[in-house]
Amino acid sequence: MRIFVPRDAAAKALGADALARAVLDEAARRGIPVELVRNGSRGMIWLEPLLEVEDTAGRYAFGPMAVSDVPSLFDGGFQNHPKALGLTDDLPWLKQQTRLTFARVGLIDPLSLSEYEAQGGLAGLRRALSMTSAEIVSEVTDSGLRGRGGAGFPTGIKWKTVAEAQAQQKYVVCNADEGDSGTFADRMLMEGDPFCLIEGMAIAGIAVGATRGYVYIRSEYPDAIEVMETAISLARTAGVLGASVLGSGRAFDLQVRVGAGAYVCGEETSLLNSLEGKRGVVRAKPPLPALQGLFGKPTVVNNVISLATVPVVMARGAAFYRDFGLGRSRGTMPLQIAGNVKRGGLFEAAFGLTLTQIVDEIAGGTASGRPVKAVQVGGPLGAYFPRSLFDTPFGYEDYAAKDGLIGHAGIVVFDDSADMLKQARFAMEFCAIESCGKCTPCRIGAIRGVETVDRIARGDTAAIPLLTDLCATMKAGSLCALGGFTPYPVLSALTHFPDDFVPLKEAAE
């Protein structure tokens, strides 16, 4: 009998390790042979720890499970239980999704290469090895895949630049410094399907002529670091990495590098400085990292989800992937639903959903039961959308037209008790704390932003034009997105929730 209990960090935080031990102890006490699989999370965080039992009909889900529920699970024959949810694949949360990048997450043992291959793994890499560099780059370009880390830059164009650059050494760097609030897709992918990321990076290396790669993971992700290091070692032993990838004669190898807790190192040039052992400060561009990146060499820098999506593009073809989505936003996006919601977690779907569908239908509204006031999309630097914008299709250009950001697709929900002036202040304070200090608009502007919001809070509404002018300066003059995007949450809060910026005394008058 196979029983699945996630080893995902979110599930572990909710008691998955204790649940796993209780299952093994109970099985031993009863003399029942059990194979316990520590899989990734299915993404239904409100049901974690989710336990699954496999039989000939499929996998049955139970959750959220506690240690005290384990004896009755065995008593009921692994189906009749108060927390039985039915077949996992039939649960509405999963049935509504289009899982391409996350197709295997939660389904397999993350560190079983044989299970990975049985579920379609390495098909994309094998196809890539039969193609020329230009053909691989063309396939990725034609798929319409764009950077999933926030900027939305076309992945194929970046690869083409690196592929055509002349250099003895090139690199592939995976940006796994997932620092945005309300985002957890990178972590879930690395913990639940690490070979997918490894395969994507190997394909990137072969496409651009890079022989070395680095996965830069934030230090706050110890589980992801452990899983990725183990998976890389297993892949190297199996010949997926090394001097001859899958016996092709083409070399590519990987290493994990751990960040030191700086949010700004999620910006690609700051990340490269950190990788080189330097202070994590932003570099001026040009030169672009694609031409002079790590150690001054041509470098592909892509987000975890971008690279982990490449295997499905290569395995199933550009046209298959391009058929999902809308406009220039092609394929699927792992939505990370968090904040004040009844059902939070990861939901992968094609671009085009509305916030009404995401928040009201998929997430089930607020956990507090109060009306939704605002939704912040794109992390702490994303704009706040009011209910009046909830019908905007989820797409890069669609959100940009409304002064919003898709970013890393973190979706944080706030009910009507939220004070948007305080949220605006938080954005400026966050920028002030996390700024690398290199450019004046970010370093000084964010500090002055906090001071200006505080003036407004004290009743000085004449400071509002000063705040908007300051935001314009930061937007136009900052070296990177930290200072350049901080105005998005500030201005959106001011634009859509002006009453929160009127002091109570003035409002009463």
Phi, psi and omega in degrees: 000133178255127176239133184250126174228121187299147172256007177303144185300323179294318178294320179296322178296336181260010173108017184294323181296315178296323178296317180298316178297320180295322178296314180294320180295318181292321178295318179295320180298326182266354180073030180258122179289127183226136170257113180266122179251126176265090183273182172278176179278145174283353176095359179266080191296329181291349178256002180280146357285127179268125178254137178236141177240129184260132169223192185297334181277343182139202180252128180259138185257144176223131179173166352288133186264147174239164179303323181293345180275348189293312180303318180291335175296316177291321180299324184273008178072023174069017174225316181274103183204144180302334181257017177292134183246353183097190179298131184302315183293344180269356179294134185307321181303319181278322184295332182279352186271161169244090186270108176248299177295322183259024185301326184260347185293123184091344182269323187243168167288117186302335184253019175255105180294328179293320177293322178301314179293321180297335179259027174095000180294149179075355177296319179294320179293318179297321178294317181300323180293343179266001184245164174278165178304314182297323180293320178295313180299319179297320180297315180294320178298313182295336181290339183081008180298130178241161183302127182267005181275350178144316185285330180072024180285138181303122184298317183297325180293318177298315180298319181299319179298315180291319182298324184273349178289143180263118180195149178289328182229136175228162183226155169241124180240127176263121178275098178249028179269067187284090187256352183291138175296143179077014178239141182204010182295317180300313180298314181298321180293313181295322181281332186257340181204062186296329181294335177296316177293318179300316179297316180298320179291324177295319177298316178300316180299315180294323182293321186256355181086025178265140180252351181228146178220156178226137172255112182265106186249138179294144185296339180286001181247064183298325180293316179297320179299313181297315182294315181296319180296319179294316182295321178297318178297317179296319180294322179294317179298324182276358178084010176284331175238159175126201186291337181217091184297117182050036177073017185276344186086359180257131188264142169196131178221161188230154170218153174265137172235139186254131178286178184239022172093017179263120179301322185294342178287359168284344173281134195299321182285326175295321177299316181296320176300316179298318178299328181278000180087013180261174175296140182281079176241155183287141174266148173287145177235138003288168004283150177284148177302333179297337179252320178222086183253245182296126182054029177078010183255158178302130188220131168275123173242112180229155176286161179307309186293324176301308183292324181286346177274338182303318180302322180288326176297315181288324182286322187249354174096152182298319183297321179301311183291321183294338182292342178267148174105197180211150178054230178267008177258092187258154176085207182244164178224129175285105179281132179250104188263122185214184180089215185275077180226155177287320183234100178256154178155197182258130183225109181268126182210161176294149174305148176124344177296158175257163177294332175300314178294315185293311187279312186280319185267305184288312182276347176076020180080192185281150176290331181283342184084357179274162180297149175286131178261314184208155174231126176261121180249130175102021176086191185294347178256009180273159180284154173268122178260131175276173180305328182295343179253008186292344180269005176293125179299142181284097180200155186302305184290325180297317179287322179299324179295338178255020181059039178237176181229140169282317179056226181269010178066031169281132183237112183245125187257138179236140175269184188287002175272353182289138177260111187285337173295319177295325178293321177297318178297319179301319181299315179293318180295319178301314180296319180298320182287319188267353181301139177284344175089003186285319184249145185295317182303324179278310186297312183268322183301320181293322178295315178295330178296316177300314180299320182290319176297322178296324175297317179296319180296331179277359177111001181271080182290345175294345179278352181298313176300326177297321179296317180293322178293320178297318178298320179297320179294315179297320182296318185275332190251352183285147181289327184224183186290340181299305177284325184289332183259346178307324178299338182300305178295326182292307183291324179292322177296318180292320183287313188269342182228056185299331181298332180287348180258006177258117180304150184302321181298314180293322179297323181293323180291000000 
